[in-house]
C-alpha cells in the first residue's frame, strides 16, 4: 500500500480574541492551542488518527477566508486506535485551503501520524464482530435508519452517521444501496451539516407528480436540522432537500426551513402521499406526542391533529414515528374500515431498559389517528414490536415494491451503544422485515416477518416446535445463547447473559421475554457475527439481541 505523509505543520499558541469561543483568563492554555495543516494539492483523503478515550477537539477546513466545514474529532493524543477520512475533494482547488486543528495539544501523536492519499480503504481493519450480511457503515458511527426509499430496483438506506469517529456526534446522512437487502454498496454522504445545524433523522418520498416543484419523479427528503444555542440545548427545524438523479445527490431547498416550532424535541419528520385526501401527510415527534400535518406541495404544512399524550409508554422521549397502512394475514382490516399502524420509538422506557419500538393499531382518515381500543394503551401499557434489547428507530421504506410495508431498525440500545466492543465502526441494522397484522380473538397484533429476499440464502435455521422447547446456540469456547419457549406460560425467552463479552456495560447482560399470543409451531433464527434475531411463527413474536461471543455461534 503506497502512502505518503505530506503536510506542513504550524503551531499557534495564542488566546482567542474577544468575542471568540472562550476568554483567555477562563481556560487553560491547552484549550486554545491551534495547529494549522496545509495539505498537498493532490490526495483526496486526509486521514485523521483517532483515539477514542481522547477529548474532542475541533477540525476545520478553512479557505477563501471562510470556514467550509467544522467537526468534533477525538484526535489521538497518545495512541492511534483507528483512522477516519477528511474528504478534501470539495476543497482542494480552493484558495489558501488549510486544515485547522483546535484544542489538541501540539505534542500529540496525531500530528506525526497524519496521512494524505487517494486510498479509500487506507488502514481499514478486519473486526471479528463486523456482520457478514447485516448493513453496517464501513467506518464511523451509525444510529437511526432514515429517509429510506425504493426506486428502479434499488433499496436506498440513509442513516444517522458520524464519519469522524465511532461514537455519536457530527450527524450526517450516510447512504447505502442494495438490490437484495443483503449486499450493500457504500455511497457518498448524502447530507452534511450546514448553517441550520446537523442532520438529524427524516424521510424521503418519490414525488411522482412533481407537487413540490422540483420535477416529476424527484426524490424529496425532509430532515431535522439541529443547531445548538449559546444558552444550552438546541433549536430543531424541518428542512427539505431534493434529488433529480434518483437519490445519488441532493440539493438543499433554498427556502429552508419549512416547518418550525418552539418545542424542545421537535424532530424526525416522516411524510407520505395519502391517496384518500389527495395530499401529503407528515407525522412528527414532539416531546412525548406525535403531531400530524397535511400539505399539497411538501413545503407548506397545516397541523391537523396530535396523538398520544395519554396513551402508551411515556418513559422517555418519543422519536422516529411512522404511520403506515399494514396488511392483515386474512386480507381484512383491523376495524372493518382500515388497518393503520403508528410506530413510536421511545428512549428510554423499553420493556427491558433503554430504547425500543412501541406501536398503536387504529384508523387514520388523513387528519386524525384513532386507536381501535384505547384500553390497550392506558395507564402506561404498551404494545412492543420487538421484545429483544436491541431493536430501535424502526421505520419503513417509501415506495416499496408490491405494496410491501418493509421496515428496518437500528440494532442497538442507547444504554450502551457507544461502548460496545467494536472500534472502527459502531452499530448495524437489523435484517429488513415485512409487516403484517394478525388477529387473536378481537385484538390485532403487529407481526414482522423476515423480508422474502432472505429466503433460501442459507442465513437462517427454522426449528419445528411441538410443545415446550429449548434451543441452545453455542461455540467451541462454550459461549451460550439460550432460546426457550414456555408453552404453558406462553412466553418466548432469549438469554444472552453467558454469551461472550458483557463487561463493557452492566446493562448488557439480559434475559428478554416476549408474550406469545398464539401457540408456536416454529422458531426461525438468524445469527450473524454480533447478533441473534429470533422469529416465532415467522414473525408473530420477535426478539432481537446483540451478542459478542468469542467466535460465531452455531445453528446446530
N, C-alpha and C positions, 0 to 999 in steps of 0.2 A: 504494500500500500504506500503510494507516494504522497507524503505530506510535507508541508513546509511551514515553518514558523516565520511569519512575516508581518511585523508591526513595529511601530515606533512608540515608545512609552515615555510620557512626560508627566511628572507628578506636580500637582498644585496643592499646597497646604495653606490655604487661606480661609478665614472665616467668611461666611456668606454675607452679602451686603444687606443693609436694612431692607425690610420688605421681603426677604427670602424665606426659605422654609424654616430657618431657625436663627436665633441671635447667638452671637459667639459666646456670650457670657453664660448661656443656659445649657451648653453642650460641652462634651469633651472634645478635644482637638480631633480625635479619630473620627467623630461623627461628621466632620466637614471635609475629610480627605476626598480628593478627587484625582483620578488618573485619566489621561487622555490617550486613546489608542487611535493611530492613523492606519487603517487597513491599506493593503495594496489595491491597485485598481483592477485586479483580476482575482478570481477566487470567490465564488458565490457565498460560501458559508464561513462565518467567524465562529469557531467552536468555543463555547464558554465552559470552563471547568466548574463543576458543581460539587459542593459539599453540603449534604442535607442538614447537618446539625448547625451549620453556619447561620448567622442572622442574615436577613435580607438586605441587600444593597440595591442601588439603582443602576440600571444600564440604559443609557440614552443614545440615540443616533441623532447627531446634530449636523445640519448642512444649510447653507444659504441663510445663516443666522436664525434658523428655526429648529425647534425640537420636532423631529419627524416621528419618533416613537419613544416610549418610555416604559420600562418593565421592571418589576421587582424580581431580583435574581439572587439566589444563595451562592454567590461566588466563593470558590474554595479558598479557605484561609490556610489550612494545614495539610489537607489531603484531598485528592480528586476522587470522588465517588463515581461520576459519570460525566458525559458531555451533552450539552444541548446546543442547537444551532441558532445563531442570529443570522437570518437570511438577509444578505446585503444587496441582493439583486435590485430591489427598488431604489437603492441609494448610491450605487457605485458611480453613476455619472453626475451626481450632484456636486456642486461647487464646495470645496473645502470640507467634504464629509469626514466626520470623526465620530468615534465611539467614546462616550464619557462614562466612566465607572465611578459612582459616588458611594461614600460611606463604607468603603472596603479598605483596610489598612494596606499601605503601599508595599509592605513586605510580604504580602500574601502570596501563596504559591500559584494562584490563578494567573498572575501576570507573567510567570515563567512558562506556563503550560498552554497559553492561547495558541490556536492553530487556525490557519485560513486555507481553505482548499475548495474543490468542487465535488468532493466525495460525500454524497448524501448518506452513506452508510458508515461514515467515519466513527470508529470506536464503539460500534454497536455491539452490545454484549448479548450472549445467549443466557437466558434466565430460566431456571427449571420450572418456574410457575407461570411462564407465559402460555396462554391457552393455545391449543392446536387448532380449534375450529370456532371459538368464540371471538367476536370482534374486540379488538383492543388497540390503543394507539401504539405506534412504533416506539415513540419516546414521549415522556411527559405525563401529565396528569389528565384524567378524564373523569367527569361525573355525568350529569343528566344527558341522556339522548334527547335531541330536539330537532325540529324542522325536517322531519323525515318525509319523503315523498317518493312515489314510484312513477317512472316515465320511460317509455320506449324500451322496456325490458330490463331496466336498471333500478335497483333499490338504492336510493340515496339516504345516507345516515349522517346527520350532523350531530355534534355533541359539544358539551361544555369542555373546554380544553385549555390547559396551560402548557404552551410549547417550551417554557423556560424553567421547567422543574417538575418533579413528580409529586408535588404537594399542591393543594388548591391555591389558585391565585391567577392574576392576569387573564381573566376569562376572555377567550376567543371562541368562535365556532370552528371546531375541527370538522373534517369532511372525509368520509369514506364511501366507496361504492361497491356494489356486488350484483352479480347476475343470479346467484344461487343461495344467498344468505349464509354461505359457509366460507367462501374465499372472498377476502376483502382487499380492495385496492386503496392505498392511502393517497388522498388528493391534497392539493394545497389548501391552506387555511382559507375558509370562506369569508369570515367576518372578523375584523380585528378592532380593538378599542379605538375610539375617536374622542372628539371633544365632548360628546354627550355621555361618555363613560365606557365601561367594559361591557362585553357582550354576554348577557345572561340568556336564559332559555327562551324559546319561542316556537314558532311553527312555520311551515311552508305550504302553499297551495299552488296548484296549476290553474291559472286564471284563463280558462279555455276561451272565454268570450272577450277578454281584454277589458273587463269592467274597471280596472284601476288606471287605465290609460297608458300602460307600459307595453301594449301589444297583445294580440291574441296568442294564447299559449305561453305567456310569460310565467315564470316561476316567481312568486312573490313571498317574501319572508317577512314575518313580524317578530321582533325580538325586544327584550327588555334591555335598555341601556341604563346602567347603574353607575352613578357618579358620586364619590364621597363629597361631603360638605366640610367646610372649615370648622364646623361646630360639632362634628361627630355624626355617625350614621351616614346614610346616603340618600340620594334622590333617584327614584326609578321612573322611567318613562318608556312608552311603547313607540318603536320606530319601525320603518319599512326599509327593505332593500329588495331589488328585483334583478332577475336574470333573464336574458334573452338568448342564452346559449345552452338551455337545458339544465341549468344549475351548476355549470362549471365555474362561472364567475358571477359576482354580484355587484351592483351599483347601489349605493345608499341613496334613498329618496331625499331630494333637496328640501322638502317641506317637513322633515322630521323635527320634533316628534309629532305623532298623530294622535296620541292619547296620553293625558297626564292626570294626576290626582295628587292630593295632599297626603294620602295614606302612606304609612311607612313601608309595608310589604305589599307592593303593587307590581305584580310580575307574572311571567310565564304565559303569554298570550297564546291561545290555541284557536285557530279560525277554521271555518269550513263553510262550503256552499250548502244552503238549505233550499232544496227544490220546492218544499211546501210553501215557503214565503217568497221565493224567487229573490233571495238576498243572501248576504253573508252573515253568519253568526260568529261570535267571538266569546270564549269563556276565559276568564282571567282570575287568577288567585289574588285575593286581597286580605291579608291578615289570616283570619280563620273563617273566611267565607269565600264563595265564588260569585263573580258578577258576570252577567250575560248581556251582550251587546248585539246590535244589528247594524248593517251598513250596505249601501248599494255599490260601493266602489273601493272598499278596503282602506279608505282614507278618512272618511267622516263616520264616526261611530255614535250610536244612540244607546244609552243604557236602557235595557229592557226590564231586568229583574235582578234579584240577589237570592242566593241559596245557601243554606247550611248553617246559619248562625246557631241553631238549636238542635241540629241533627248530627249524628256520627261522633267520631272521636275528635276531641279538641286538645289532645295532649301536647300539641306543638303547632307550628305554622303550617298552613295549607299551601301546597305548591303543585306545580306541573299538572294542571287539570286537563281532562279530555272528556268530551261529550259526544258519544257515538251511538248509532243505531246498530244493535247487535242481533244477529240471527239466533233463533231458538232451535233446539235439536229436532223439534217436530214441525217446524215451519210456522208455528203460531206465535203471536206476540205475547208479551208478558201480562198485559191487562186487557186484551181484546182490541186495543187501538194502536199500541206502539210497543217497541222493545228498545227503549233507550237506557244507556248506562252512563253514569257520570263517574269518571275515575278521579280520585282525590288523593294525592300523595301527601304524606304528613311526616314531619320531623320536629321533635321526637314524638313518641306516642304509639309506636308499633307494638304488636302483640307480645314481642319478646325483647322490647327495648330498642330505642333508636328509630330509624326510618322504615316506612312501609307504605303499601298502597291499599287504601280502602275504596269501596265502591258503593254506589247507590243505584237501584233499579227503579225506573219510573217512566214518565211520559214527558215529551217536550214538544211544544207547539210553535217553536220558533221565537217565543217570547219568554216563557216560564217553564222551568223544570220542576215537576212534581213527583215525589216518590209514590210508589204503589201502596206501601204500608209503612207509615211513619213509626209504628211501634218497633220496627226492626232496628231503628237508629236513634231511639230516645235514651236518655239517661246514660250517655256515654257509650252505648252499644254501637258496634261497627261490624261490617262485613269486610273481610280481608281477601284480597285477590290471591295472595301467596302467603303461606304460613312459615316460610323459611326466614332466616335472619337477613338475607342479602337480596332483596328484590325491591327496587325503589325507582321513582321517577318514570313509571310506566306510561308510555304514550304510543299512539298509533301512527302508521304510515298513511299519509293522504294519498288519494288516487290509487289505492292498492288494486291489483288485478282481480277480476272475477267477483267484485263486490266484497272481497275479504276484509275483515277487520283485524289486521295484523299489527301486533304490538311488540315492543322490546323494552327492557328495563335495564337500569344500571345495577350491576351485580356487586353491590357493596352495601355498607351501612355507615352512616355518619359517626357512629360511636368509635370506629377505629379505621376509617377509610384511609387516613393519612399515615397510618402506622403499619399497614400490612407488609409482610416481608418480601416485597418486590422492590426494585430500586430504580432502574432506568425508565420504567413505566409504572403507572398505577391505575388499576381498575380495568375491568372487562364488562361487556354487556352479556345479559342472558341470551339464550337462543331465542329466536323470534317465535311468536305464538299467535295462533288464530283464536279469536274469542268466540264464545257461544254461550247461550243461556240454556240451562236445563231446569226442569220443574220437579220439585218434591212436594207432594200434596198441593197446596195452593201457592207455595212460595217459589220464586225463581232465584237461582244462584248463577254466578258468573264462572264459567269454565274457561280454561286457556290450554288448548292442545298444541303440541309442537307443530310448527309450520310444516306443510307437506314436503317442503324442499329437503327435509332431513330424512324422509322415509327411504329405507333401503340403502343408506350410505354407510352402515356399519358403525354408527356413532353411539348406539344405544342398545340396551337389552330390555326385553319385556318378560316379566315373570308372571305366570298364571297364578292366581290366588284362589284358594279354596279354604276359607276359614282363616283363623289367626295365622300370621306369617311373620317371620323374621328373616331379613336379608342382611348379611354382613359383608361389607366391602373391605378388603384388606390389601396389604402388600407384604413383601418379604421382610420388611423391618417390623411388622406387627402393628402398624397403624390400623385403626378400625373406624369405619363409619357404619352405624347400625340403623337400619330401617325396620320399623315394627308396625304391623297392622294389628290392632286390637279390635276384633270383630264385635266383641261384647260391649266394649266402651265406645265403639265406632270412632276410633281415632287412628291417625297415621302419624308416626313419630320419627324424627331423624335426630341421631345423637352423634355429634362430632367432637365430644369432649376429649377423646383419646385418638384424634386423627392428626398427628403431626404437630407442627409448631402452633401453639396457642399463647406463647409467652408475651407477645407484643401488646396484649390488652386483656385485662381481666373481664372484659365484656364479651370476648370472643368465644370461649368455651360455652357451648349452648346445647340444650335439648329443646327442639322446636316441635310443637304438637299441633296438628290440624284436625278439625272436626270432619268426619266423613258423613255425608248426607244420604248416600246410597251404598249398599253393600259393595265392597270392592271385588272385582273379578280379575283385575290386572294391575301391575305396578310397572311403569316404564321408567328407566333410569338412564340419564345422560351423565357421563363422567368425563371431565377434562382435567388438565394439569392442576387446576386450583379450584374446581367446583364440582358439586353434585346437584343435579336437578331431578326431582322425583315427581312423577305424574301418576296419581291414582286414577284408574279408569280413563286413561289417556287425556287427563286434563280436568276432570271434575274436582280434584283436590291436588294442590301443587305446593311443593316445598323446595326453595332454592337456597343453597348454603355454600359459602366458600369453604375450602379446606386447603391446608398447606402441608401435605404428607411428605415423608422422606423420599418416596417415589410414588409414581402414579398408582392409584387404587385399581384393583382388578374388578371384573364384572362376572366372575365365575359363580 
